[in-house]
Amino acid sequence: MITNPRVIFASRNIGLLLILHSAFAGLGNWGIAVTAGFWESIFVSLVAAVAAYWRKFLTLPGAFAAAILGCIILFFGGWGWGATTAGSFLITALLSQLQDSSENNHSSSARARRNLNQVLANGILLTVLAIVYRASDANIAFVAAFLGCVGAVAGDTWASSASQFSTGDPRLLTTGQRVPAGTPGAVTGIGIALTTLAGLVASALYLSAAAILGGETAPDAVRVTLGVAAIVGAMAGSFFDSYLGAACQAIYTDADGRVTDLPAANNGRLNTYVRGWRWLSNDLVNFSNSVAGASSAYCVWIAAVWLGN
């Protein structure tokens, strides 16, 4: 009798792969073209997810979800989308582990291993955008939205990780008050700079991967517009994330009086509620961040097209 929980988890969910395969195979009947084979996409995604789990970037459920979402993103978006997602995740995971080693950060975003909820919060919109992109016959406006989303998701963690290197305490976005590092809604100068860099890196990853792996090239005007859209999306998502963290997100204090967004400690002890909407967790804030980033970048592209006409 099989008792290993990891084997049981995998056996219960492997049927999802077959369901996905059947669904993807039937898309041609709907007139939706795809850029990569299913098994090619799932193999690459599985290898990446296993590596992330082995390197302790993801929990087991988080790795499984990442494999599924990664397969869909690669299958519908192509190599540019897949490489951008994987590359930004790798950089973010490394910085997140660095953040986890800091003694001054006690927020849920500081946990090195991303769990299922965190993977879904950061990846579900990317997956939806990949499907819409392919269904719209590769409308490049959704590439801009995708890059804004990636930049916003990555920029949030990059900024949080960099706060420990700031020369002074961060300031709360809504009041400007100095608060301890790791406080939701706090910003630093180096964090804002790294958020901008996240958008730039996202666009660079996409354009490079699309050219090298997918053989797709773009005119200079398109490259510049995508870069601007990604940066604007990253900044918009990051500031919206910080605003929600400062004004709306549920905030607690632990037994030592330190500010956290976690309702309970690792030992199960409940933290003390301080302020905010109890239902607005860090995962929902992160999802809102991705929506704001994608929407802003999409608007930048539409505005550029309108001005160009």
N, C-alpha and C positions, 0 to 999 in steps of 0.2 A: 504494500500500500504506500502510495506517495504521500509524504508528510511535509516535504520541504515547501515552505510558504511561497518561495520564489517560483518554484516549478508550478505550483497550483495557480498562482497569479497569472503566469504566462499561458497555461493551458486554458484558463477560463476566458482569456482575451484574444487568443490567437484566431478565433473565429472572426473577429473584427477585420483581420487582414483579408480573409476570403470575401467578406461582405464588401469591403472597399474595392477589391479586385473586380467583383461582379458589377459594382456600380460604375467604376471607371471604364470598364470594357463596354458598357452600354451608352457612354456619352456620345459616341460617334453617331448614334441614332438620333441624337438631339441636335446634331449639327455643330457640336462643340469640338474644336480641334485641341489636341494636346501636344506637348513638346517632348515628352520623354515617356518611355515605357513604364508600366506599373512596377514590374519586378526590378527594373533598374532603379527606380525612385525609392522603393522600399528597401532595397539592399543598401544603398548609400545612407538612407535615413537610419536604418537599424545599426549600421556600423558606427555612425556618428553618435547615436543615442547610447550604445553600449560603451563607447569610449568615454562619453560624458559621465556615465554611471561609474565606470571603473576609476575615473579621475576624481570621483566624489563631487562632481558638479551638480548632479541630479540624484534625487531619490529614485527608487525603482518605479513607482507609479509615475513620477515626473518624467523619467526616461521613456517609458512606454508612450505617454502622451506626446512627448517630443518627437518620437519616431513616427507616430501617426500624422501629426501636424506637419512635420518636415517632409513626409512623403507627399502630402497633398500640395504643399507649397512648391516642391520641386516638380511634381507632375504637371501642375497647371501653370506655374510661373516660368519654369525653365531654369537653366543653370545659373543665370544671373541672380534670380530670386533665391535659389537654394544656397549659393555661395555667400551671398550677402547676409542671409539669416544665420548661417553657420559661423561665418567670420565674426560678425558682431556679437554673437552669443559667446564665442570663445574668449574674446577680449573682455567681455562683461563678466564672464565666470571667473576669469583670473583676477580681475579687479575686486570682484565680490569676495573671493577668498582672502585677498589682502585686507579688505574691510573687516572681514570676520575676525581677523587676528587683532584688530584694534580693541583696546580695553574700554574705549570711550563710546562705543556704539552699541546700543541695545535695542535697535529697531528690528522688525521682522525682515527688512531688506538686507540685514547684515548676515543672515544665515547663509552659509556657503552653499549648502545643498538646496537647490530649488525643488520645491515639492510640486504636487499635481496642480494645486490652485495657482501657484505662481507661474507655472508653465502656461496654463490656460489663460491667465490674465494678460500675459505678455504676448502670447502666440495666436490666440483665437482670431483676432482681427486680421493679422497677417495672412492667415489661412483663408479667411473670407475674401480678402482683397485679391489673392491669387486666383480664386475661382471666378470672381467677377471680372478680373483682367482677361482671363481666357474666354469667358462667355461674351465679353464685349469685343471680341476679335482683336485682342491685344491693344486696347486703347491705352496710350502711354500716360494719360492722366492718372491711371491707377498705379502706374509705376511710381509717379511722384508721390501719391498717397502712401504707397508701400514704403518708400524711402523715408518719408516723414515719420511714419509709424516706427520703423526700425531706429531712426535717429532719436526719437522721443523715448523709446523703451531703453535703449542703450545709454542715452544721455542721463537718464534718471539715476542709474546705478553708478555711472562714471562720476557724476557730480557728488553723490553720497560717499563714494570711496575716496574721493580727493579731499573731502572735508577734514580728514585727519592730518593733512599736510598744510592746512591753512594756518597762517601765522596768528590769527585771532579766532574767537568764537564766531560762528555764523550768526546771521541776523534773520529773525522771523520776517517772512515776506510781507505780511500784512501790517506790521507795526514798526519794523526796523529794530526791535528789541534784540539784544544779544542773548543767545540761548546756547545750551551745551550742544556739542557736536552730536548728530544723530537725531535731533529733535525734528519730527515731521513738520514740513513747511519752512525749514530754515535754508538759507542760501548763502553761498560764498562766491567771491570773485573767481577763484580757480574753478569752482563748480560750474559757473556760467560759461567760462571759457571751454571747459571740457564738454559741456553739452553742445556748444557750437561745433567743436571738433567731431563729436559723435555723428552729427548730421553730415559733415564733410566726408568722414570715413565711410559712412553708409553709401553715399553716392559714388565715391571712388571704388568701393568694393563692387558695387553693381556694374558700373561701366567697365571695369577691368575684367570681371568674370564674364559678362555678356560678350565682350570682345574676344577673350581668350578661349573660353569654353564653348560659347554658343555661336561664335562667329558673327555677332551682331555689333554693328558700329552705328554711331549717331553723329549728326552734325554738331559743330561746336555750340551753336545756339541751344540745342537740346541739352547738351551736356551741362552748360552753364545754368540753364533753367532748372534742371533736375537737381543740381547742386544747391542752388538757392532755395528751392522748395524743400529739400531735405533739411537744410539748416533752419529755415523758418519753422518747419514742423517740429524739429527737435526742441527748439526754444519755446514754441507755443505749448507743446506737451509738457515740458519741464516746469514752466511757470504755472500752468494750470494744475499740475500735480502738487506743486509747492503751495499754491493757494488753497487747494482742498485740504492739504495736510495742516496748514496753519489755521484754517477757519472752520472746517467741517469734519475732518476725520476723527474717529474715536481715539482718545489719548488716555493713557493710564500711567501710573507710577508703580514700580515694583517694590519689593520689601525694603530695598535700600534707598528708596526715594528717587530713583532714576526714572526719567521719562522714557516711555516705550509705547509702541502701538499694539503690543501684544496683550490680549485680555488675561492671559495666564502665563506663568513661568514654565520652564521646561519640567519642573518637578510637579506640575499640576496646581500649584498654589495660585489662586486668583489675584490679579493685580488690582489696584485701586483705580476706579474710574474717575477721570478728571473732567473731561469736556468732550464735545463733539457728538456726532450722530453715532450711536452704538452700532448701527448696521453698516456704517461706512468703514470697512476694513482697508488695510493697506493693499490687498489684492484688487479691490474695487477701484481704489485710487489709481493703481497702476493701469488698470483697464481704461479708465477715463483718460489717463495720460496718453495711451496709444490712440484713442479716438480723437483727441484734440490734435495730436501730431499728424495723423493721417488727414483729417479734415482741413487743417491749415495748409498742408503741402498741396493737397488737391486744389484748394482755392488759388494758391499761387500759380499753379500750372494753368488753370482756367483763365486767370487774369492775364497771364503772359500771352496766351493764345488770342484772347480778345484784343489786347493792345497791339499784337502783331498783325491783326487783321484791320 
